[in-house]
Amino acid sequence: MAYKLSAKAKAAKRKRDLAAAMTPERRKKKADNQRKRRAAIKKYGVSWLKGKDYDHDDKRFESVKANRGNDGNGTKKESKKTKRKKK
Protein backbone atom coordinates (compact mmCIF):
# COMPACT_ATOMS: atom_id res chain seq x y z
CA MET A 1 0.00 0.00 0.00
CA ALA A 2 1.41 3.37 -1.00
CA TYR A 3 1.98 6.19 1.44
CA LYS A 4 -0.40 9.14 1.13
CA LEU A 5 2.16 11.92 0.85
CA SER A 6 2.22 15.37 -0.65
CA ALA A 7 4.39 15.88 -3.73
CA LYS A 8 7.07 17.58 -1.63
CA ALA A 9 7.09 14.83 1.01
CA LYS A 10 7.09 12.13 -1.67
CA ALA A 11 10.17 13.67 -3.33
CA ALA A 12 11.97 13.94 0.02
CA LYS A 13 11.15 10.31 0.88
CA ARG A 14 12.31 9.13 -2.54
CA LYS A 15 15.62 10.95 -1.97
CA ARG A 16 16.05 9.44 1.54
CA ASP A 17 15.18 5.94 0.34
CA LEU A 18 17.65 6.16 -2.55
CA ALA A 19 20.40 7.39 -0.24
CA ALA A 20 19.72 4.49 2.16
CA ALA A 21 19.69 1.95 -0.67
CA MET A 22 23.00 3.18 -2.07
CA THR A 23 25.09 2.92 1.11
CA PRO A 24 28.01 0.47 0.81
CA GLU A 25 26.45 -1.83 3.42
CA ARG A 26 23.08 -2.05 1.60
CA ARG A 27 24.80 -2.56 -1.76
CA LYS A 28 26.73 -5.52 -0.34
CA LYS A 29 23.52 -7.03 1.05
CA LYS A 30 21.70 -6.58 -2.25
CA ALA A 31 24.57 -8.18 -4.18
CA ASP A 32 24.62 -11.12 -1.75
CA ASN A 33 20.86 -11.62 -2.17
CA GLN A 34 21.20 -11.54 -5.96
CA ARG A 35 23.92 -14.22 -5.84
CA LYS A 36 21.76 -16.44 -3.62
CA ARG A 37 18.69 -15.98 -5.84
CA ARG A 38 20.65 -16.80 -9.02
CA ALA A 39 22.07 -19.94 -7.40
CA ALA A 40 18.59 -21.01 -6.22
CA ILE A 41 17.15 -20.49 -9.72
CA LYS A 42 19.89 -22.68 -11.16
CA LYS A 43 19.31 -25.39 -8.57
CA TYR A 44 15.50 -25.40 -8.20
CA GLY A 45 14.11 -23.34 -11.09
CA VAL A 46 12.43 -19.96 -11.26
CA SER A 47 8.96 -21.24 -10.32
CA TRP A 48 10.26 -22.66 -7.01
CA LEU A 49 11.67 -19.26 -6.04
CA LYS A 50 8.53 -17.27 -6.90
CA GLY A 51 7.14 -15.53 -3.81
CA LYS A 52 10.15 -16.34 -1.62
CA ASP A 53 12.78 -14.19 0.08
CA TYR A 54 16.06 -15.23 1.67
CA ASP A 55 15.90 -15.20 5.48
CA HIS A 56 19.34 -14.29 6.82
CA ASP A 57 18.47 -15.50 10.33
CA ASP A 58 17.31 -18.96 9.27
CA LYS A 59 19.74 -19.15 6.30
CA ARG A 60 17.08 -20.37 3.87
CA PHE A 61 14.39 -19.13 1.51
CA GLU A 62 10.98 -18.52 3.04
CA SER A 63 7.71 -17.12 1.80
CA VAL A 64 7.61 -13.34 1.81
CA LYS A 65 4.88 -13.49 4.45
CA ALA A 66 6.93 -15.67 6.81
CA ASN A 67 10.07 -13.58 6.34
CA ARG A 68 8.46 -10.32 7.46
CA GLY A 69 8.24 -9.18 11.05
CA ASN A 70 10.71 -11.65 12.59
CA ASP A 71 8.56 -14.74 11.92
CA GLY A 72 5.54 -13.28 13.69
CA ASN A 73 7.45 -12.02 16.74
CA GLY A 74 7.65 -8.39 15.61
CA THR A 75 10.76 -6.37 14.97
CA LYS A 76 11.22 -4.69 18.36
CA LYS A 77 13.14 -7.62 19.84
CA GLU A 78 14.82 -8.67 16.60
CA SER A 79 18.04 -6.73 16.99
CA LYS A 80 20.00 -5.20 19.82
CA LYS A 81 20.71 -2.24 17.53
CA THR A 82 17.12 -1.01 17.86
CA LYS A 83 17.21 -0.66 21.64
CA ARG A 84 17.04 2.90 22.91
CA LYS A 85 19.50 4.18 25.44
CA LYS A 86 18.03 5.02 28.82
CA LYS A 87 18.50 8.62 29.93
LUMVEXRO-879551 format. One record per atom (N, C-alpha, C): residue number from 0; residue in one letter; chain; atom name; x, y, z. Coordinates in steps of 0.2 Angstrom, whole numbers, plus 2048, in hexadecimal, padded with zeros to 3 digits. Layout:
<nodes>
<node resi="NUM" resn="A" chain="A" name="CA" u="X" v="Y" w="Z"/>
...
</nodes>
This chain:
<nodes>
<node resi="0" resn="M" chain="A" name="N" u="804" v="7FA" w="800"/>
<node resi="0" resn="M" chain="A" name="CA" u="800" v="800" w="800"/>
<node resi="0" resn="M" chain="A" name="C" u="804" v="806" w="800"/>
<node resi="1" resn="A" chain="A" name="N" u="803" v="80B" w="7FC"/>
<node resi="1" resn="A" chain="A" name="CA" u="807" v="811" w="7FB"/>
<node resi="1" resn="A" chain="A" name="C" u="806" v="816" w="801"/>
<node resi="2" resn="Y" chain="A" name="N" u="80B" v="81A" w="802"/>
<node resi="2" resn="Y" chain="A" name="CA" u="80A" v="81F" w="807"/>
<node resi="2" resn="Y" chain="A" name="C" u="806" v="825" w="804"/>
<node resi="3" resn="K" chain="A" name="N" u="802" v="828" w="808"/>
<node resi="3" resn="K" chain="A" name="CA" u="7FE" v="82E" w="806"/>
<node resi="3" resn="K" chain="A" name="C" u="802" v="834" w="808"/>
<node resi="4" resn="L" chain="A" name="N" u="806" v="836" w="803"/>
<node resi="4" resn="L" chain="A" name="CA" u="80B" v="83C" w="804"/>
<node resi="4" resn="L" chain="A" name="C" u="80A" v="841" w="7FF"/>
<node resi="5" resn="S" chain="A" name="N" u="80B" v="847" w="801"/>
<node resi="5" resn="S" chain="A" name="CA" u="80B" v="84D" w="7FD"/>
<node resi="5" resn="S" chain="A" name="C" u="811" v="84C" w="7F8"/>
<node resi="6" resn="A" chain="A" name="N" u="811" v="850" w="7F2"/>
<node resi="6" resn="A" chain="A" name="CA" u="816" v="84F" w="7ED"/>
<node resi="6" resn="A" chain="A" name="C" u="81D" v="851" w="7F0"/>
<node resi="7" resn="K" chain="A" name="N" u="81D" v="856" w="7F5"/>
<node resi="7" resn="K" chain="A" name="CA" u="823" v="858" w="7F8"/>
<node resi="7" resn="K" chain="A" name="C" u="826" v="852" w="7FC"/>
<node resi="8" resn="A" chain="A" name="N" u="822" v="850" w="800"/>
<node resi="8" resn="A" chain="A" name="CA" u="823" v="84A" w="805"/>
<node resi="8" resn="A" chain="A" name="C" u="825" v="844" w="801"/>
<node resi="9" resn="K" chain="A" name="N" u="822" v="842" w="7FC"/>
<node resi="9" resn="K" chain="A" name="CA" u="823" v="83D" w="7F8"/>
<node resi="9" resn="K" chain="A" name="C" u="82A" v="83D" w="7F5"/>
<node resi="10" resn="A" chain="A" name="N" u="82C" v="843" w="7F2"/>
<node resi="10" resn="A" chain="A" name="CA" u="833" v="844" w="7EF"/>
<node resi="10" resn="A" chain="A" name="C" u="838" v="844" w="7F5"/>
<node resi="11" resn="A" chain="A" name="N" u="837" v="846" w="7FB"/>
<node resi="11" resn="A" chain="A" name="CA" u="83C" v="846" w="800"/>
<node resi="11" resn="A" chain="A" name="C" u="83D" v="83E" w="802"/>
<node resi="12" resn="K" chain="A" name="N" u="837" v="83B" w="803"/>
<node resi="12" resn="K" chain="A" name="CA" u="838" v="834" w="804"/>
<node resi="12" resn="K" chain="A" name="C" u="83B" v="830" w="7FF"/>
<node resi="13" resn="R" chain="A" name="N" u="83A" v="831" w="7F9"/>
<node resi="13" resn="R" chain="A" name="CA" u="83E" v="82E" w="7F3"/>
<node resi="13" resn="R" chain="A" name="C" u="845" v="82F" w="7F4"/>
<node resi="14" resn="K" chain="A" name="N" u="847" v="835" w="7F5"/>
<node resi="14" resn="K" chain="A" name="CA" u="84E" v="837" w="7F6"/>
<node resi="14" resn="K" chain="A" name="C" u="851" v="833" w="7FC"/>
<node resi="15" resn="R" chain="A" name="N" u="84E" v="833" w="802"/>
<node resi="15" resn="R" chain="A" name="CA" u="850" v="82F" w="808"/>
<node resi="15" resn="R" chain="A" name="C" u="851" v="828" w="806"/>
<node resi="16" resn="D" chain="A" name="N" u="84C" v="825" w="803"/>
<node resi="16" resn="D" chain="A" name="CA" u="84C" v="81E" w="802"/>
<node resi="16" resn="D" chain="A" name="C" u="852" v="81C" w="7FD"/>
<node resi="17" resn="L" chain="A" name="N" u="853" v="820" w="7F8"/>
<node resi="17" resn="L" chain="A" name="CA" u="858" v="81F" w="7F3"/>
<node resi="17" resn="L" chain="A" name="C" u="85F" v="81F" w="7F7"/>
<node resi="18" resn="A" chain="A" name="N" u="860" v="824" w="7FB"/>
<node resi="18" resn="A" chain="A" name="CA" u="866" v="825" w="7FF"/>
<node resi="18" resn="A" chain="A" name="C" u="867" v="81F" w="803"/>
<node resi="19" resn="A" chain="A" name="N" u="862" v="81C" w="806"/>
<node resi="19" resn="A" chain="A" name="CA" u="863" v="816" w="80B"/>
<node resi="19" resn="A" chain="A" name="C" u="864" v="810" w="807"/>
<node resi="20" resn="A" chain="A" name="N" u="861" v="810" w="801"/>
<node resi="20" resn="A" chain="A" name="CA" u="862" v="80A" w="7FD"/>
<node resi="20" resn="A" chain="A" name="C" u="869" v="80A" w="7FA"/>
<node resi="21" resn="M" chain="A" name="N" u="86D" v="80F" w="7F9"/>
<node resi="21" resn="M" chain="A" name="CA" u="873" v="810" w="7F6"/>
<node resi="21" resn="M" chain="A" name="C" u="879" v="810" w="7FA"/>
<node resi="22" resn="T" chain="A" name="N" u="878" v="80F" w="801"/>
<node resi="22" resn="T" chain="A" name="CA" u="87D" v="80F" w="806"/>
<node resi="22" resn="T" chain="A" name="C" u="881" v="808" w="804"/>
<node resi="23" resn="P" chain="A" name="N" u="888" v="808" w="805"/>
<node resi="23" resn="P" chain="A" name="CA" u="88C" v="802" w="804"/>
<node resi="23" resn="P" chain="A" name="C" u="889" v="7FC" w="807"/>
<node resi="24" resn="E" chain="A" name="N" u="887" v="7FD" w="80D"/>
<node resi="24" resn="E" chain="A" name="CA" u="884" v="7F7" w="811"/>
<node resi="24" resn="E" chain="A" name="C" u="87E" v="7F4" w="80E"/>
<node resi="25" resn="R" chain="A" name="N" u="879" v="7F8" w="80B"/>
<node resi="25" resn="R" chain="A" name="CA" u="873" v="7F6" w="808"/>
<node resi="25" resn="R" chain="A" name="C" u="875" v="7F3" w="801"/>
<node resi="26" resn="R" chain="A" name="N" u="87A" v="7F6" w="7FE"/>
<node resi="26" resn="R" chain="A" name="CA" u="87C" v="7F3" w="7F7"/>
<node resi="26" resn="R" chain="A" name="C" u="87F" v="7EC" w="7F8"/>
<node resi="27" resn="K" chain="A" name="N" u="883" v="7EB" w="7FD"/>
<node resi="27" resn="K" chain="A" name="CA" u="886" v="7E4" w="7FE"/>
<node resi="27" resn="K" chain="A" name="C" u="880" v="7DF" w="800"/>
<node resi="28" resn="K" chain="A" name="N" u="87B" v="7E1" w="804"/>
<node resi="28" resn="K" chain="A" name="CA" u="876" v="7DD" w="805"/>
<node resi="28" resn="K" chain="A" name="C" u="872" v="7DB" w="7FF"/>
<node resi="29" resn="K" chain="A" name="N" u="870" v="7E0" w="7FB"/>
<node resi="29" resn="K" chain="A" name="CA" u="86C" v="7DF" w="7F5"/>
<node resi="29" resn="K" chain="A" name="C" u="870" v="7DA" w="7F0"/>
<node resi="30" resn="A" chain="A" name="N" u="877" v="7DB" w="7EF"/>
<node resi="30" resn="A" chain="A" name="CA" u="87B" v="7D7" w="7EB"/>
<node resi="30" resn="A" chain="A" name="C" u="87B" v="7D0" w="7EE"/>
<node resi="31" resn="D" chain="A" name="N" u="87B" v="7CF" w="7F4"/>
<node resi="31" resn="D" chain="A" name="CA" u="87B" v="7C8" w="7F7"/>
<node resi="31" resn="D" chain="A" name="C" u="874" v="7C5" w="7F6"/>
<node resi="32" resn="N" chain="A" name="N" u="86F" v="7C9" w="7F7"/>
<node resi="32" resn="N" chain="A" name="CA" u="868" v="7C6" w="7F5"/>
<node resi="32" resn="N" chain="A" name="C" u="868" v="7C4" w="7EE"/>
<node resi="33" resn="Q" chain="A" name="N" u="86A" v="7C8" w="7E9"/>
<node resi="33" resn="Q" chain="A" name="CA" u="86A" v="7C6" w="7E2"/>
<node resi="33" resn="Q" chain="A" name="C" u="86E" v="7C0" w="7E1"/>
<node resi="34" resn="R" chain="A" name="N" u="874" v="7BF" w="7E4"/>
<node resi="34" resn="R" chain="A" name="CA" u="878" v="7B9" w="7E3"/>
<node resi="34" resn="R" chain="A" name="C" u="874" v="7B3" w="7E5"/>
<node resi="35" resn="K" chain="A" name="N" u="871" v="7B3" w="7EB"/>
<node resi="35" resn="K" chain="A" name="CA" u="86D" v="7AE" w="7EE"/>
<node resi="35" resn="K" chain="A" name="C" u="867" v="7AC" w="7EA"/>
<node resi="36" resn="R" chain="A" name="N" u="863" v="7B1" w="7E7"/>
<node resi="36" resn="R" chain="A" name="CA" u="85D" v="7B0" w="7E3"/>
<node resi="36" resn="R" chain="A" name="C" u="85F" v="7AD" w="7DC"/>
<node resi="37" resn="R" chain="A" name="N" u="865" v="7AF" w="7D9"/>
<node resi="37" resn="R" chain="A" name="CA" u="867" v="7AC" w="7D3"/>
<node resi="37" resn="R" chain="A" name="C" u="869" v="7A5" w="7D4"/>
<node resi="38" resn="A" chain="A" name="N" u="86C" v="7A3" w="7DA"/>
<node resi="38" resn="A" chain="A" name="CA" u="86E" v="79C" w="7DB"/>
<node resi="38" resn="A" chain="A" name="C" u="868" v="798" w="7DC"/>
<node resi="39" resn="A" chain="A" name="N" u="863" v="79B" w="7E0"/>
<node resi="39" resn="A" chain="A" name="CA" u="85D" v="797" w="7E1"/>
<node resi="39" resn="A" chain="A" name="C" u="859" v="796" w="7DA"/>
<node resi="40" resn="I" chain="A" name="N" u="859" v="79B" w="7D6"/>
<node resi="40" resn="I" chain="A" name="CA" u="856" v="79A" w="7CF"/>
<node resi="40" resn="I" chain="A" name="C" u="859" v="794" w="7CC"/>
<node resi="41" resn="K" chain="A" name="N" u="860" v="794" w="7CC"/>
<node resi="41" resn="K" chain="A" name="CA" u="863" v="78F" w="7C8"/>
<node resi="41" resn="K" chain="A" name="C" u="862" v="788" w="7CB"/>
<node resi="42" resn="K" chain="A" name="N" u="861" v="787" w="7D2"/>
<node resi="42" resn="K" chain="A" name="CA" u="861" v="781" w="7D5"/>
<node resi="42" resn="K" chain="A" name="C" u="859" v="77F" w="7D5"/>
<node resi="43" resn="Y" chain="A" name="N" u="854" v="783" w="7D6"/>
<node resi="43" resn="Y" chain="A" name="CA" u="84D" v="781" w="7D7"/>
<node resi="43" resn="Y" chain="A" name="C" u="849" v="783" w="7D1"/>
<node resi="44" resn="G" chain="A" name="N" u="84B" v="788" w="7CE"/>
<node resi="44" resn="G" chain="A" name="CA" u="847" v="78B" w="7C9"/>
<node resi="44" resn="G" chain="A" name="C" u="843" v="792" w="7CB"/>
<node resi="45" resn="V" chain="A" name="N" u="841" v="796" w="7C6"/>
<node resi="45" resn="V" chain="A" name="CA" u="83E" v="79C" w="7C8"/>
<node resi="45" resn="V" chain="A" name="C" u="837" v="79C" w="7CB"/>
<node resi="46" resn="S" chain="A" name="N" u="833" v="796" w="7C9"/>
<node resi="46" resn="S" chain="A" name="CA" u="82D" v="796" w="7CC"/>
<node resi="46" resn="S" chain="A" name="C" u="82D" v="794" w="7D4"/>
<node resi="47" resn="W" chain="A" name="N" u="832" v="790" w="7D6"/>
<node resi="47" resn="W" chain="A" name="CA" u="833" v="78F" w="7DD"/>
<node resi="47" resn="W" chain="A" name="C" u="835" v="795" w="7E1"/>
<node resi="48" resn="L" chain="A" name="N" u="838" v="79A" w="7DE"/>
<node resi="48" resn="L" chain="A" name="CA" u="83A" v="7A0" w="7E2"/>
<node resi="48" resn="L" chain="A" name="C" u="835" v="7A5" w="7E2"/>
<node resi="49" resn="K" chain="A" name="N" u="830" v="7A5" w="7DE"/>
<node resi="49" resn="K" chain="A" name="CA" u="82B" v="7AA" w="7DE"/>
<node resi="49" resn="K" chain="A" name="C" u="827" v="7AB" w="7E4"/>
<node resi="50" resn="G" chain="A" name="N" u="827" v="7B1" w="7E7"/>
<node resi="50" resn="G" chain="A" name="CA" u="824" v="7B2" w="7ED"/>
<node resi="50" resn="G" chain="A" name="C" u="828" v="7B1" w="7F3"/>
<node resi="51" resn="K" chain="A" name="N" u="82E" v="7B0" w="7F2"/>
<node resi="51" resn="K" chain="A" name="CA" u="833" v="7AE" w="7F8"/>
<node resi="51" resn="K" chain="A" name="C" u="838" v="7B4" w="7F9"/>
<node resi="52" resn="D" chain="A" name="N" u="83A" v="7B5" w="7FF"/>
<node resi="52" resn="D" chain="A" name="CA" u="840" v="7B9" w="800"/>
<node resi="52" resn="D" chain="A" name="C" u="845" v="7B5" w="804"/>
<node resi="53" resn="Y" chain="A" name="N" u="84B" v="7B7" w="804"/>
<node resi="53" resn="Y" chain="A" name="CA" u="850" v="7B4" w="808"/>
<node resi="53" resn="Y" chain="A" name="C" u="850" v="7B7" w="80F"/>
<node resi="54" resn="D" chain="A" name="N" u="850" v="7B2" w="814"/>
<node resi="54" resn="D" chain="A" name="CA" u="850" v="7B4" w="81B"/>
<node resi="54" resn="D" chain="A" name="C" u="857" v="7B3" w="81E"/>
<node resi="55" resn="H" chain="A" name="N" u="85A" v="7B9" w="820"/>
<node resi="55" resn="H" chain="A" name="CA" u="861" v="7B9" w="822"/>
<node resi="55" resn="H" chain="A" name="C" u="861" v="7B6" w="829"/>
<node resi="56" resn="D" chain="A" name="N" u="85C" v="7B6" w="82D"/>
<node resi="56" resn="D" chain="A" name="CA" u="85C" v="7B3" w="834"/>
<node resi="56" resn="D" chain="A" name="C" u="85C" v="7AB" w="833"/>
<node resi="57" resn="D" chain="A" name="N" u="857" v="7A8" w="82F"/>
<node resi="57" resn="D" chain="A" name="CA" u="857" v="7A1" w="82E"/>
<node resi="57" resn="D" chain="A" name="C" u="85B" v="79E" w="829"/>
<node resi="58" resn="K" chain="A" name="N" u="85E" v="7A2" w="825"/>
<node resi="58" resn="K" chain="A" name="CA" u="863" v="7A0" w="820"/>
<node resi="58" resn="K" chain="A" name="C" u="85F" v="79C" w="81A"/>
<node resi="59" resn="R" chain="A" name="N" u="859" v="79E" w="818"/>
<node resi="59" resn="R" chain="A" name="CA" u="855" v="79A" w="813"/>
<node resi="59" resn="R" chain="A" name="C" u="850" v="79F" w="810"/>
<node resi="60" resn="F" chain="A" name="N" u="84D" v="79D" w="80B"/>
<node resi="60" resn="F" chain="A" name="CA" u="848" v="7A0" w="808"/>
<node resi="60" resn="F" chain="A" name="C" u="841" v="79F" w="80B"/>
<node resi="61" resn="E" chain="A" name="N" u="83D" v="7A4" w="80C"/>
<node resi="61" resn="E" chain="A" name="CA" u="837" v="7A3" w="80F"/>
<node resi="61" resn="E" chain="A" name="C" u="832" v="7A7" w="80B"/>
<node resi="62" resn="S" chain="A" name="N" u="82C" v="7A6" w="80C"/>
<node resi="62" resn="S" chain="A" name="CA" u="827" v="7AA" w="809"/>
<node resi="62" resn="S" chain="A" name="C" u="827" v="7B2" w="80B"/>
<node resi="63" resn="V" chain="A" name="N" u="825" v="7B6" w="807"/>
<node resi="63" resn="V" chain="A" name="CA" u="826" v="7BD" w="809"/>
<node resi="63" resn="V" chain="A" name="C" u="822" v="7BF" w="810"/>
<node resi="64" resn="K" chain="A" name="N" u="81C" v="7BC" w="810"/>
<node resi="64" resn="K" chain="A" name="CA" u="818" v="7BD" w="816"/>
<node resi="64" resn="K" chain="A" name="C" u="81C" v="7BA" w="81D"/>
<node resi="65" resn="A" chain="A" name="N" u="81F" v="7B4" w="81C"/>
<node resi="65" resn="A" chain="A" name="CA" u="823" v="7B2" w="822"/>
<node resi="65" resn="A" chain="A" name="C" u="829" v="7B6" w="824"/>
<node resi="66" resn="N" chain="A" name="N" u="82C" v="7B9" w="81F"/>
<node resi="66" resn="N" chain="A" name="CA" u="832" v="7BC" w="820"/>
<node resi="66" resn="N" chain="A" name="C" u="831" v="7C3" w="822"/>
<node resi="67" resn="R" chain="A" name="N" u="82B" v="7C6" w="823"/>
<node resi="67" resn="R" chain="A" name="CA" u="82A" v="7CC" w="825"/>
<node resi="67" resn="R" chain="A" name="C" u="829" v="7CC" w="82D"/>
<node resi="68" resn="G" chain="A" name="N" u="82B" v="7D1" w="830"/>
<node resi="68" resn="G" chain="A" name="CA" u="829" v="7D2" w="837"/>
<node resi="68" resn="G" chain="A" name="C" u="82C" v="7CD" w="83C"/>
<node resi="69" resn="N" chain="A" name="N" u="832" v="7CA" w="83A"/>
<node resi="69" resn="N" chain="A" name="CA" u="836" v="7C6" w="83F"/>
<node resi="69" resn="N" chain="A" name="C" u="831" v="7BF" w="840"/>
<node resi="70" resn="D" chain="A" name="N" u="82F" v="7BC" w="83B"/>
<node resi="70" resn="D" chain="A" name="CA" u="82B" v="7B6" w="83C"/>
<node resi="70" resn="D" chain="A" name="C" u="825" v="7B7" w="840"/>
<node resi="71" resn="G" chain="A" name="N" u="822" v="7BD" w="840"/>
<node resi="71" resn="G" chain="A" name="CA" u="81C" v="7BE" w="844"/>
<node resi="71" resn="G" chain="A" name="C" u="81D" v="7C0" w="84B"/>
<node resi="72" resn="N" chain="A" name="N" u="823" v="7C1" w="84D"/>
<node resi="72" resn="N" chain="A" name="CA" u="825" v="7C4" w="854"/>
<node resi="72" resn="N" chain="A" name="C" u="826" v="7CB" w="854"/>
<node resi="73" resn="G" chain="A" name="N" u="825" v="7CF" w="84E"/>
<node resi="73" resn="G" chain="A" name="CA" u="826" v="7D6" w="84E"/>
<node resi="73" resn="G" chain="A" name="C" u="82E" v="7D8" w="84E"/>
<node resi="74" resn="T" chain="A" name="N" u="82F" v="7DE" w="84C"/>
<node resi="74" resn="T" chain="A" name="CA" u="836" v="7E0" w="84B"/>
<node resi="74" resn="T" chain="A" name="C" u="839" v="7E4" w="851"/>
<node resi="75" resn="K" chain="A" name="N" u="835" v="7E5" w="856"/>
<node resi="75" resn="K" chain="A" name="CA" u="838" v="7E9" w="85C"/>
<node resi="75" resn="K" chain="A" name="C" u="83E" v="7E5" w="85F"/>
<node resi="76" resn="K" chain="A" name="N" u="83D" v="7DE" w="860"/>
<node resi="76" resn="K" chain="A" name="CA" u="842" v="7DA" w="863"/>
<node resi="76" resn="K" chain="A" name="C" u="847" v="7D7" w="85E"/>
<node resi="77" resn="E" chain="A" name="N" u="846" v="7D8" w="858"/>
<node resi="77" resn="E" chain="A" name="CA" u="84A" v="7D5" w="853"/>
<node resi="77" resn="E" chain="A" name="C" u="852" v="7D6" w="854"/>
<node resi="78" resn="S" chain="A" name="N" u="853" v="7DC" w="855"/>
<node resi="78" resn="S" chain="A" name="CA" u="85A" v="7DE" w="855"/>
<node resi="78" resn="S" chain="A" name="C" u="85C" v="7E3" w="85B"/>
<node resi="79" resn="K" chain="A" name="N" u="862" v="7E2" w="85D"/>
<node resi="79" resn="K" chain="A" name="CA" u="864" v="7E6" w="863"/>
<node resi="79" resn="K" chain="A" name="C" u="865" v="7ED" w="861"/>
<node resi="80" resn="K" chain="A" name="N" u="866" v="7EE" w="85A"/>
<node resi="80" resn="K" chain="A" name="CA" u="868" v="7F5" w="858"/>
<node resi="80" resn="K" chain="A" name="C" u="862" v="7F9" w="859"/>
<node resi="81" resn="T" chain="A" name="N" u="85C" v="7F7" w="859"/>
<node resi="81" resn="T" chain="A" name="CA" u="856" v="7FB" w="859"/>
<node resi="81" resn="T" chain="A" name="C" u="854" v="7FD" w="860"/>
<node resi="82" resn="K" chain="A" name="N" u="858" v="7FB" w="865"/>
<node resi="82" resn="K" chain="A" name="CA" u="856" v="7FD" w="86C"/>
<node resi="82" resn="K" chain="A" name="C" u="858" v="804" w="86D"/>
<node resi="83" resn="R" chain="A" name="N" u="854" v="808" w="871"/>
<node resi="83" resn="R" chain="A" name="CA" u="855" v="80E" w="873"/>
<node resi="83" resn="R" chain="A" name="C" u="859" v="80F" w="879"/>
<node resi="84" resn="K" chain="A" name="N" u="85E" v="814" w="879"/>
<node resi="84" resn="K" chain="A" name="CA" u="861" v="815" w="87F"/>
<node resi="84" resn="K" chain="A" name="C" u="85D" v="818" w="884"/>
<node resi="85" resn="K" chain="A" name="N" u="85E" v="816" w="88B"/>
<node resi="85" resn="K" chain="A" name="CA" u="85A" v="819" w="890"/>
<node resi="85" resn="K" chain="A" name="C" u="85E" v="81F" w="892"/>
<node resi="86" resn="K" chain="A" name="N" u="85A" v="825" w="894"/>
<node resi="86" resn="K" chain="A" name="CA" u="85C" v="82B" w="896"/>
<node resi="86" resn="K" chain="A" name="C" u="85D" v="82C" w="89D"/>
</nodes>
